[in-house]
Amino acid sequence: MVGRLSNKVAIVTGAGSSGPGLGNGKATAILFAREGAQVLCVDRELARAEETVAIIAGEGGQASAFGANVTRRADCSAMVARSVELYGGLNVLHNNVGVVSFGTLAEIDEDDWDRLMAVNVKSALLSAQAAMPALIEAGGGSIINVASTSGLRYAGPALTAYTTSKAGIIGLTLASAGQLGAKRIRVNAIAPGLVYTPLVAGTLTPEARTQRQAAGLIPDEGTAWDVAWAAVFLASDESRWITGQVLAVDAGLTITTRDIGLGSSEP
């Protein structure tokens, strides 16, 4: 452990993976613990959070699992209360919960739209509201929202609701940063690009995966570790003077005009 997050308490929502492999939240929780943080690993499926905790414990880190549906205010309040109870406070909130759906503007179903807005945007709002008193009590801290490059650029007709929700996360980040800066609470977003995680693994053909690998300016496939290292920086005191920013972790995807033919394969 290098100790970049020593003496910090962090909550990571969506800390389990949706399938075999390593999702962004799982990787982030592991790196937070490796860097010395005490981590509350939160997931709607408690067993998934427990898997992450087992990895952290096996490495000698400190973490606990907590089951919560962060689209519910009461669950968010209980999540923060548990962090304070176990570890004495809160310094970092990492909002990683997110789902994807496919549907064009003409096709998107109202219920599906509401589901994406609740999971992808409302959860970050409710979690931040619940965390604010504890962060203020700690003298400040960091809120990190996971958005997507889909919230920064057009990602194809099939991602109408997803694109809108991730743009909403960026808007929430800006609004929150503007209101919380005086409290020394930094609020930033990470916008992952074409990262290969369990969330997208089941939607990609081998050809689509190869196409994604070559889409950015750096011709390598992104992993959950790439997103997690960005989160470590934003959680640490190294970013003490940074707020209201969107950090694209995307191999340069957002600055290229290549026709990458994403179709429906990008989360």
C-alpha positions as CSV (number, residue, x, y, z in Angstrom):
1,M,0.0,0.0,0.0
2,V,1.4,3.4,-1.0
3,G,-0.9,5.3,1.3
4,R,-2.4,8.0,-0.9
5,L,-5.7,7.6,0.9
6,S,-4.4,6.8,4.4
7,N,-6.8,8.0,7.1
8,K,-9.7,8.4,4.7
9,V,-13.0,6.7,4.8
10,A,-14.7,6.0,1.4
11,I,-18.1,4.8,0.2
12,V,-18.1,3.1,-3.2
13,T,-21.6,2.4,-4.6
14,G,-21.9,-0.2,-7.2
15,A,-18.9,-1.9,-5.6
16,G,-19.8,-5.3,-7.0
17,S,-19.5,-6.5,-10.5
18,S,-22.6,-7.4,-12.6
19,G,-20.9,-10.6,-13.9
20,P,-17.5,-12.4,-14.0
21,G,-14.6,-10.1,-14.1
22,L,-13.9,-6.6,-12.8
23,G,-16.2,-3.7,-13.0
24,N,-15.3,-0.1,-12.4
25,G,-16.7,0.1,-8.9
26,K,-15.1,-3.2,-7.8
27,A,-11.7,-2.1,-9.1
28,T,-12.1,1.3,-7.4
29,A,-12.9,-0.2,-4.1
30,I,-9.9,-2.4,-4.3
31,L,-7.5,0.4,-5.2
32,F,-9.0,2.7,-2.5
33,A,-8.2,0.0,0.1
34,R,-4.7,-0.6,-1.3
35,E,-4.0,3.1,-1.0
36,G,-5.0,2.9,2.7
37,A,-8.7,3.9,2.8
38,Q,-11.3,2.2,4.9
39,V,-14.0,1.3,2.3
40,L,-17.7,0.7,2.6
41,C,-18.5,-1.4,-0.4
42,V,-22.2,-0.8,-1.3
43,D,-24.2,-2.8,-3.8
44,R,-27.9,-3.6,-4.3
45,E,-26.8,-7.3,-4.4
46,L,-25.0,-7.8,-1.0
47,A,-23.3,-10.9,-2.2
48,R,-21.5,-8.9,-4.9
49,A,-20.2,-6.4,-2.4
50,E,-19.1,-9.2,-0.2
51,E,-17.0,-10.6,-3.1
52,T,-15.2,-7.3,-3.3
53,V,-14.7,-7.2,0.5
54,A,-13.2,-10.7,0.4
55,I,-10.6,-9.6,-2.2
56,I,-9.7,-6.5,-0.1
57,A,-9.5,-8.5,3.1
58,G,-7.3,-11.1,1.4
59,E,-4.9,-8.3,0.6
60,G,-4.9,-7.0,4.2
61,G,-7.1,-4.0,3.5
62,Q,-10.1,-2.7,5.5
63,A,-13.5,-2.9,4.0
64,S,-17.1,-3.8,4.8
65,A,-20.1,-4.8,2.7
66,F,-23.5,-3.0,2.8
67,G,-26.6,-3.8,0.8
68,A,-28.5,-0.8,-0.4
69,N,-30.7,0.3,-3.3
70,V,-29.3,3.8,-3.7
71,T,-32.4,5.0,-5.7
72,R,-34.1,5.1,-2.3
73,R,-33.4,8.0,0.1
74,A,-33.7,5.8,3.2
75,D,-31.1,3.4,1.9
76,C,-28.6,6.2,1.1
77,S,-29.0,7.6,4.6
78,A,-28.5,4.2,6.1
79,M,-25.4,3.7,4.0
80,V,-23.8,6.9,5.3
81,A,-24.8,6.1,8.9
82,R,-23.1,2.7,8.6
83,S,-19.9,4.4,7.4
84,V,-19.9,6.7,10.3
85,E,-20.7,3.9,12.7
86,L,-17.9,1.6,11.4
87,Y,-15.2,4.0,10.6
88,G,-16.0,7.3,12.4
89,G,-16.9,9.5,9.4
90,L,-16.7,9.9,5.7
91,N,-14.2,11.6,3.4
92,V,-15.0,10.2,-0.1
93,L,-18.2,9.3,-1.9
94,H,-17.7,7.4,-5.2
95,N,-21.0,7.2,-7.1
96,N,-20.5,4.4,-9.5
97,V,-24.0,2.9,-9.9
98,G,-25.2,2.7,-13.5
99,V,-27.1,0.6,-16.0
100,V,-27.5,0.7,-19.7
101,S,-30.5,0.2,-22.0
102,F,-30.9,0.2,-25.8
103,G,-33.5,2.1,-27.7
104,T,-33.7,4.9,-30.3
105,L,-35.5,8.2,-29.7
106,A,-38.6,6.7,-31.3
107,E,-38.3,3.3,-29.5
108,I,-37.4,4.2,-25.9
109,D,-40.0,3.0,-23.4
110,E,-41.2,5.4,-20.7
111,D,-40.6,2.9,-17.9
112,D,-37.1,2.1,-19.2
113,W,-36.4,5.8,-19.4
114,D,-37.5,6.3,-15.8
115,R,-35.4,3.4,-14.6
116,L,-32.2,4.7,-16.2
117,M,-32.8,8.2,-14.8
118,A,-33.4,6.7,-11.3
119,V,-30.4,4.4,-11.3
120,N,-27.9,6.6,-13.2
121,V,-28.8,10.1,-12.0
122,K,-31.2,10.0,-9.0
123,S,-28.9,7.6,-7.1
124,A,-26.0,10.1,-7.3
125,L,-28.2,12.9,-6.1
126,L,-29.6,11.0,-3.1
127,S,-26.2,9.6,-2.2
128,A,-24.6,13.1,-2.3
129,Q,-27.5,14.5,-0.2
130,A,-27.0,11.8,2.4
131,A,-23.2,12.2,2.4
132,M,-23.1,16.0,2.7
133,P,-23.4,16.3,6.5
134,A,-20.7,13.7,7.2
135,L,-18.4,15.3,4.6
136,I,-18.9,18.8,6.1
137,E,-18.3,17.3,9.6
138,A,-15.0,16.0,8.3
139,G,-13.9,19.4,7.1
140,G,-14.5,18.6,3.4
141,G,-13.9,15.8,1.1
142,S,-14.5,14.4,-2.4
143,I,-17.5,13.3,-4.4
144,I,-16.7,11.4,-7.6
145,N,-19.5,10.7,-10.1
146,V,-19.0,8.2,-12.8
147,A,-20.4,9.5,-16.1
148,S,-19.4,8.4,-19.6
149,T,-18.0,9.7,-22.8
150,S,-21.6,9.1,-24.0
151,G,-22.5,12.2,-22.0
152,L,-19.9,14.2,-24.0
153,R,-20.4,13.1,-27.5
154,Y,-23.0,11.3,-29.7
155,A,-22.7,7.5,-29.2
156,G,-25.2,6.2,-31.6
157,P,-29.0,6.1,-31.9
158,A,-29.5,3.1,-29.6
159,L,-28.2,4.8,-26.5
160,T,-30.8,7.6,-26.2
161,A,-31.6,7.2,-22.6
162,Y,-28.1,6.2,-21.5
163,T,-26.6,9.3,-23.2
164,T,-29.1,11.5,-21.6
165,S,-28.6,10.1,-18.1
166,K,-24.8,10.4,-18.3
167,A,-25.1,14.0,-19.5
168,G,-27.3,14.5,-16.5
169,I,-24.6,13.2,-14.2
170,I,-22.2,15.8,-15.6
171,G,-24.8,18.5,-15.0
172,L,-25.3,17.3,-11.4
173,T,-21.5,17.4,-11.0
174,L,-21.3,21.0,-12.1
175,A,-24.3,22.1,-10.0
176,S,-22.9,20.3,-6.9
177,A,-19.4,21.6,-7.3
178,G,-20.7,25.1,-7.5
179,Q,-22.7,24.7,-4.2
180,L,-20.2,22.7,-2.2
181,G,-16.9,24.3,-2.9
182,A,-17.1,26.7,0.0
183,K,-17.5,23.7,2.3
184,R,-14.2,22.3,0.8
185,I,-16.2,19.4,-0.8
186,R,-14.8,18.8,-4.3
187,V,-17.2,17.3,-6.9
188,N,-15.8,15.8,-10.1
189,A,-16.8,13.3,-12.7
190,I,-15.0,10.5,-14.5
191,A,-16.1,9.8,-18.1
192,P,-15.0,6.4,-19.1
193,G,-14.7,5.6,-22.7
194,L,-14.9,2.2,-24.3
195,V,-13.8,0.2,-21.2
196,Y,-14.3,-3.5,-21.2
197,T,-16.2,-4.6,-18.1
198,P,-18.8,-7.2,-17.2
199,L,-21.5,-4.5,-18.0
200,V,-20.7,-4.7,-21.7
201,A,-19.1,-8.1,-22.1
202,G,-22.3,-9.8,-22.9
203,T,-23.3,-7.2,-25.5
204,L,-20.2,-7.4,-27.7
205,T,-19.3,-9.7,-30.5
206,P,-15.5,-10.4,-30.9
207,E,-15.5,-8.1,-34.0
208,A,-17.2,-5.2,-32.0
209,R,-14.6,-5.6,-29.2
210,T,-11.8,-5.4,-31.7
211,Q,-13.3,-2.3,-33.2
212,R,-13.6,-0.7,-29.8
213,Q,-10.0,-1.4,-29.0
214,A,-8.9,0.6,-32.0
215,A,-11.4,3.5,-31.6
216,G,-9.3,5.8,-29.5
217,L,-6.0,7.5,-30.2
218,I,-4.2,5.0,-27.9
219,P,-4.8,1.6,-29.6
220,D,-5.3,-0.3,-26.3
221,E,-8.4,-1.6,-24.6
222,G,-9.5,0.2,-21.5
223,T,-10.0,-1.7,-18.3
224,A,-11.7,-1.0,-14.9
225,W,-8.2,-0.3,-13.5
226,D,-7.8,2.7,-15.7
227,V,-11.0,4.2,-14.3
228,A,-10.1,3.2,-10.8
229,W,-6.7,5.0,-10.9
230,A,-8.4,8.2,-12.0
231,A,-10.8,7.8,-9.0
232,V,-7.8,7.4,-6.6
233,F,-6.4,10.7,-7.9
234,L,-9.7,12.5,-7.4
235,A,-10.2,11.0,-4.0
236,S,-6.8,11.9,-2.8
237,D,-5.4,15.2,-1.5
238,E,-3.5,15.5,-4.8
239,S,-6.7,16.9,-6.3
240,R,-7.4,19.3,-3.4
241,W,-7.7,22.3,-5.8
242,I,-9.7,20.5,-8.5
243,T,-13.5,20.7,-8.6
244,G,-16.3,20.8,-11.2
245,Q,-14.2,18.9,-13.8
246,V,-14.9,15.9,-16.1
247,L,-12.0,13.7,-16.5
248,A,-12.3,11.6,-19.7
249,V,-10.6,8.2,-19.3
250,D,-11.0,7.3,-22.9
251,A,-7.7,6.8,-24.9
252,G,-8.5,10.1,-26.6
253,L,-11.8,9.0,-28.0
254,T,-13.5,12.3,-27.3
255,I,-11.0,14.3,-29.4
256,T,-11.1,12.2,-32.5
257,T,-13.6,12.3,-35.3
258,R,-13.1,8.7,-36.4
259,D,-16.1,6.8,-37.6
260,I,-16.0,4.0,-35.0
261,G,-19.3,2.4,-35.9
262,L,-20.4,1.8,-32.4
263,G,-24.0,0.9,-33.2
264,S,-25.4,-0.4,-29.9
265,S,-22.2,-1.7,-28.4
266,E,-21.0,1.2,-26.3
267,P,-22.1,1.6,-22.8
